[in-house]
Amino acid sequence: MPVTIKTIAEETGLSLGTVSQALRDSNQTSAKTRAKVRAVAEKLGYVPSDIGRALQAGKSFLIGYFNADITATYYVEVMKGLASTASENGYGILFASPSFDPQDQIRQIKFLEKKGVEGIVTSGCEPDVWPYLVRLAAKGLPVIVSDNYGPDGIPSVKIDDFEGGRIAAEHLTGLGHRNTLYFNPRKAYNLRREGFQQELKTRHLPLAFECQDEGELRTILRNSERPTAVFAYCDLDAIRVKTIASELNLRIPEDFSLIGFDDDVYSSFPDVAITTLRPLKQEIGRESMNMLLEIINGEKTKTNCLLKPELIIRKSTAASAAGKGV
């Protein structure tokens, strides 16, 4: 049974009102009574409820976190950053993880609203849900988009994909690679590609050949004029490249270098060891929460925040046979 004010009153022989005042450290009770009540409360393991305080202040001290992809280890680290920052500021996290169906997502966001959250951080809302987010913000409920795309006008915290692509190109060209390939089976426009190609262009080097299909990639790697380096959209795609290379009896980095993005948990395994761009995942969560709390507290906050990824060099990249330097 939970310990309540009534439990303390029965133990001390005091009235409910006196116990309540003593727990609030009210001067309406004597120092001796306050000390007695606190001692009994501590002995019984009493934990005060925030519900009354929240009702009086018009606050719930809850933040909603909406993430449609709970299976991604990437977001576990983001959540750690969110939760630690929320806790440091006296808030808790109410978590919702719907399917990718827009209607289900809207239902889950409404669930968070009904629970009285003071703001919402989202990761992975479908574009069909964006107008609803805009309406929420217009009604005065703060919303932050965390490490994902969202509607214009909603503050966001994201990894600087363009800068990550640029760093990948800088690393490979610094190793002497001139014949490069960008692999992205998702067939979608993205800033990682833009940053990679722009850095090659800035260095007056040939643009990377772009490949979106594993069958096409297999054909390219069979060719004796294969690229000397491959930049994959993410570490999972880099694993696909590595698997195809193994099927073709090609060695990495002896036959070609390989670099990914995201620094997934398996990327550091000895038999994988992929050079990659590491997003500051917990920092994404911390920055998202800090921005949301600034809005809640009526403070000025950034419109968006881009966090630079960190280059992690492992065994999958090495100097080109052409030699180092630009």
N, C-alpha and C positions, 0 to 999 in steps of 0.2 A: 504494500500500500504506500502511495506517495505521502511524504510528510507535508502537512499543510499548516496554516496558521492555527486552525482548530486543534491540531495535534499538539502544538506548542502551548496553546492556552490550557488544554487539559493537563499537560505535564507540569506547568507552572502554577496552575490554579488562578490564573489571571483571565480577564475578559478578552474577547476577540479584539475589541477596540484598543485596549492597552497594548496587547501584543503587536498589533499592526503599527501603532504609533512608535513603539520601541524599535521595531525592525526598520522603520523609516528614520530612526535616530531623532525623533521629535522631542523638543524641549518640554512638551506636555507630560512627559514621563520623567521620573527621576533617573539620575545616573545609575543608581543601584538597580532599578528595575530594568533599565536598558541593558546593563551588563548581565543580569540574570537571564533575560530573554535571549540575548546573543549566545550565551553559553549553552543554553538548552538547544537552541537552533543548530549550533555547530555539532553538539553531541548527537542529535537526531539526524544530521545530514540534510538539513532543510536547504532547498534551492529556491530562491524567490522567482516568481513568474514575471515575465516582461509584459504579459498581456494587459494588465491594468495600466502600467506605465505607457504602453504603446497607445492604448485608447485615449488616455489623457493628452498625450502629445500629438495625436493624429498620425502616428508613425507605426509601421509594422516591424521595422528593422530587418526586413527580408528583401533580398534581391532575387529576381527570377533569372535562371540561366537556361536558355533554349538551345539545344544541340541535336540536330537531326542525324548525326553520325556518331553515336556513342561507341561503336566498335573500333573507331580509329584511335590508336594509341597516341597519335599526335595531340588529340584534344584532352587526353588525360593530364598532360603537362599544363595545358592552358587552364584547365579546371583547378589545378593545384595553385596556380598564380591567382586566379579569381578568389578561391576560397580563403587563402591565407590573408589576402588584402582585405577581404570582407570581414574576416574575424578580427583583424587588427583594428578595424573601425567600428566594432560592435554590431556587425551585421551577420546574418546567416544566408545560406544559399538554398533556394527552392528550385529543384532541377526538373526539367521536362525534356523528354526525348521521344518525339513522335516519329512517324514514318515520313517518307519524302512526299506524301500526298499533301498538296496545299491545304485542303479542307481540314485534314487531321492536324496540320501545323497551326492553323488558325484556332481550332478547338483547344489545343494545348496552351496557346498564348492567352486565350480567354480564361483558361483555368488559372494561369498565373495571376491574371488581373483580379479574379474573384478572391484569391487568397490575399489580396491587398499588398502585393509587392510594391516597393517604392520605385523600382526601375527594372528594366530587362536588358540583359546582354544576350545577343543572338549569335549563333554560328550555324550557317547552313540553311537559312530560310530560302525557300523556292521563290523565284521572281514574282510568281502570282500572289505571294504573301506580302510583298513589299508595300503595296498601297495600304494595307492594314497597319503596318509599322508606322507609316507616315501619319495615319489618322491617330494612332496612339500618342505619338509625339506631339501632335497638334492639340490633343486633349490635355497635355501636360504630364504624361507619363514618360520619363526619360528612357531612351533606347540607345544602345550602343551596338554596332555591328563589329564583331570580334573575329579577325582573321578570315574574313570572307567578304564577298561582294554584297552590297546592299543598295537601297535607294538613295538618290541624291538628297541631301539635306539631313541625313542621319549621320552623326559622328561615327567614325570607324577607326579601328586599330588593325593594321595589316603588316605583314612582312613586305619589305620592298623587293618585289619579284624582279623588277627591272634591274635594280642594283645587283641582285643575286646572279642574274644572267650575265651581267657585265663582269662580275668577279670571276665567274666560271670561264669566260673567254679570256680574261686577263691571265688566269692561272695556266690555261692550256697554251696560249701563245707565248707565255713566258718560258714554257718548256720546249718551245720551238715548233709547235704544231701549226701547220698552215692549211692542211686539208681536213676540215672538220665536218661533223654531221650533227644535226639536232633531231632527236627522236621524241615524238609526242603522239602516241596512238589515240589521244583524245580528240584530235582534229579540231581543236578550238584555238581561237586567238588567245594569246597570253603574253604577259609582260616579261616572262623569263626569256622567251624567244627574242623579244624586241631588244632586251638588254644585251643578249649574247651577240646578235647580229650587229647592233650599233657599235659595240666595242671592236668587232672585227673591221667594220667600216672605218672607224676612227683611226685604226692602226694601218689602214690602207692594205688590208688583207682580203683574200677572197671570202665572200659570204659563205656560211655553212650551208651544205645541202640539207634539205629538210625531208624527213621520212615519217610517215604516219602509220605504216602497215608492217607487221612483223614479217610477212612474206617478202615484201620489198626489202626490208632490212637484211634478211637472210641472203637475198641475191646480191646486195651491195657488199656484204662482208665476204662473200665467196670470191669476189673479184680481186685480182692482184693489185688493182689500183684503189683498194679500199681506203677510207679515211684513216688518218693516224690517230684521231681522237673523236669520241662521241660524247655529247652532252644530252642526257636524258631528262625529261621533264621532272621526274621525281625518282626517288630511290627504288620504288616498285618497278618502274619502267627500266631503270638501270639493271635490276635483277633479270628482267626479260632479255635485255641485251646480253648480259653475262651468260645466261642460259643458252641463247642461240650461238654465242661464241664457242661455248664448250661443245655443243653439238657439231660445230664445224672444225673442232680441234684447233681453235685459235686461243692464244694465251693473252691475258690481260695482266700487265700493261705492255708485254713484249710485242704483241702484234698491233694493238691499238690501246690508247688510254681511254678511261671511262670515268665520267663524273655525273653524280646525281644531284638531288635536291630534297631536303626535308630532314635528313639524318634520322631516319626511322631506327627503332630499337635494334633491328637485325643488321643494320649497315656496318656496325662495328665488329660483328662476329668475325673471327679469324679467317673463316673460309669465304667470307663475303668482302670485308674490308674495302668498302667503296669510298672514294673521295667524294665529298658532298658539301652542300651549303646547309648549315645548321640554323634554322629559325630559333630565335630566343622565345621558346614557347611559353615558359612561365612568365616571362616579361610581358608577353602579349596579354595574358590574363591579368597581371597586375596593372598594366596601363589601362586596360579596358575598365577595370573596377574603379581605378582612381578617377578616370574621366567621368564615369557614371556618378560617382559620389560628388564630384564637383558640381555637376548639373543639379543633383538633388539638393545640395547645400546652397544653390543660387550663385555659385561662383562661375567665372568665365572659364571655358575649357576649349581645347583645340577642336577644329572641325574634323581633322583626321590626323592620324599618327602612323608614320612608316618606320618600321624597325629594320635595321640593316642585318642581314644574315651573316653568319661567321663561316669562313672557309675552313673545312676540316680535311686535312690531307692524309690519305691512307695509301694503301698499296696499289690502287687501280689507276694511278696516273704516274707517268714517268717521262723523261726527256724523249723527244722525237729523234729519230735517226738523223734528221736534218741538222740537229744541234740546237743548243739553247739560244735565247735572245730573239729580239724582234729585228 
